[in-house]
Amino acid sequence: MLDFTYYAPTKVYFGRDKQKDVGKIISDYGYKTIMMQYGKESIKKSGLYDDVMKSLLENGIKVVEMGGVEPNPKLSFVREAVKSARENKVEMILAVGGGSAIDSSKVTAHGVVNDCDVWDLLTRKSISKGALPIGCILTHSAAGSEMSASAVITNIEENMKRGFGSEFNRCKFAICNPELTYTVSKYQTACGIVDIMAHTMERYFTVCEPTELTDRIAESVLKSVINASKVVMDNPCDYEARATIMWASSLSHNDLTSCGRENNLAVHQLEHALSGEYDYISHGAGLAVLFPAWARYVYQKNTSRFAQFARRVWDVAEEDDEKASLLGIEEMERFFKLIQMPLTLKEFDVDKNSIDKLADLCTFGKSRTIKSYIELGYDDIKNIFNSCY
C-alpha cells in the first residue's frame, strides 16, 4: 500500500426532502449573498427550484441566478458567471444540478478570487490562490463532483476539454436526495452509471501493488452499482436503488477507492478529447465505448489484475488468468449494452478521419504521454480509438 493522505471535508446531507433545508444550512455558515447555478428548465418543472428559492428567501439569503449551464459545461458561461459574481459581491456559489452545474460552479468560484482568466487555471498557466466556498444540491448521480476535488470545463472555441484538480474544489456541503433523480432519463441514468463505474475502475487499474482493503471497497462499489442499475432501469422510482447509485457516485470520486493506490484516470483523458471535439457526446457514453477498448489494449501487462476484476466483480469462474481477463472485459461490455449504452464510435457518427486529431488533442500536440500499464503515446491512443469502430 502506498503512503496517502485522505481528505474528504464535504458535509453530506443525504435523504428525502433535504433540499428544503438548504437555506438554513447556508445561513448557518453566515453567507448572505450567493450565486445559484443550474441548468435550464428541469429544476423548475420538477418543483425543485421553488423549494430551493423558498428555503433561501425564508433565511434572508440574496440570490444571484445563473441558469443555463449546459452538459459538458462551457468556458463562456463560466466567464459570464465570474463577471456577475464579482459585480454582485457574491460570497458563495450554490450548484443545483449534476456534475455540469457543480463543475461550472467550482471554476466560477476560482475565477472570482483569482486575478486571471479561468482558462489559464485549467491549462496550468496560472495557479489558483483560492476560491469562493461551494455547496451543491445533487440531481444526477454520475460525476461524483459533489465530493471530488475535480472540475472539467469545455472550451468550444478550441474544441478542448480540460480537467482541473484543486482542494479548493471541495464542496462545503452536498445535499443528496435520491428522489431528485427519479426524472432523469434512462439514457442519462445509464451514462451516470458508467461514469461512476469508470471513476472506480480507473483507480482499480493503476500501476501499483494490490491493496486488499481498497480493492474490496472498489469491488463492492462496482457490484452494488451493477445490481442497483438492473433495478433502476426497469423501475426509475425505486428509492433504494437510486440511493445506492447516488451514494456510489460520491464514493467513486472522493478518493476513498484510491487510498494507497495511484490515480491516473487514463480513460477519462481519452474521453475528454472525444467529447471535447464532439460536444454532443455524453461523457458516460464515451467512457462506455473507450473503457473496454483501453482494457483490451493493456490487459496483458497485468493479467492477474484483470483476472481478479473478472472473478470478483463479474463472477467469472475461469481459472486461466488470460482467459479470465478477456471474459471480464466481455462482461463489462455486455453490461454496458444491457443498460443501452453505445459500444462503438460509429454509433456517435464520429468521422474515422478525425482519429489523428483526437490523438493530437489527447497528447496536447504530441507533447505528453498518458500513464497507464504502458505509457500511452500518440500511436497507442490512435490504436485505441481505431479499435472502437
SULLIN-V611506 format. One record per backbone hydrogen bond with DSSP energy under -1.0 kcal/mol. NH is the residue of the N-H (numbers start at 1). CO is the residue of the C=O. Records with the same first field share a line. If there is no record, write none. Layout:
NH=CO + CO
This chain:
2=260
11=172
13=174
15=176
18=15
20=17
21=18
22=19
25=21
26=22
27=23
28=24
31=26
34=62
35=92
36=64
37=94
38=66
45=41
46=42
49=43
51=47
52=48
53=49
54=50
55=51
56=52
57=53
58=54
60=57
61=56
62=32
64=34
66=36
68=39
69=38
75=154
78=74
79=75
80=76
81=77
82=78
83=79
84=80
85=81
86=82
87=83
88=84
89=86
90=85
91=33
93=133
94=35
95=135
96=37
97=137
102=98
103=99
104=100
105=101
106=102
107=103
108=104
109=105
110=106
111=107
112=108
114=110
116=114
120=117
122=118
123=119
125=120
126=120
132=109
135=93
136=173
137=95
138=175
139=97
147=144
153=162
154=73
155=160
160=155
162=153
164=151
166=149
169=166
170=167
172=134
174=11
175=136
176=13
180=177
181=178
182=179
184=181
189=185
190=186
191=187
192=188
193=189
194=190
195=191
196=192
197=193
198=194
199=195
200=196
201=197
202=198
204=200
205=201
206=204
208=206
215=211
216=212
217=213
218=214
219=215
220=216
221=217
222=218
223=219
224=220
225=221
226=222
227=223
228=224
229=225
230=226
232=228
233=229
235=231
238=235
242=238
243=239
244=240
245=241
246=242
247=243
248=244
249=245
250=246
251=247
252=248
258=255
259=256
261=258
269=265
270=266
271=267
272=268
273=269
274=270
275=271
276=272
277=273
278=274
281=278
286=282
287=283
288=284
289=285
290=286
291=287
294=290
295=291
296=292
297=293
298=294
299=295
301=298
302=299
306=302
307=303
308=304
309=305
310=306
311=307
312=308
313=309
316=310
324=320
325=321
326=322
327=323
328=324
329=325
330=326
331=327
332=328
333=329
334=330
335=331
336=332
337=333
338=334
339=335
340=337
341=336
345=388
348=345
349=346
350=345
354=351
355=352
358=354
359=355
360=356
361=357
362=358
363=359
364=361
365=360
367=363
368=363
370=376
376=370
381=377
382=378
383=379
384=380
385=381
386=382
387=383
388=385
389=386
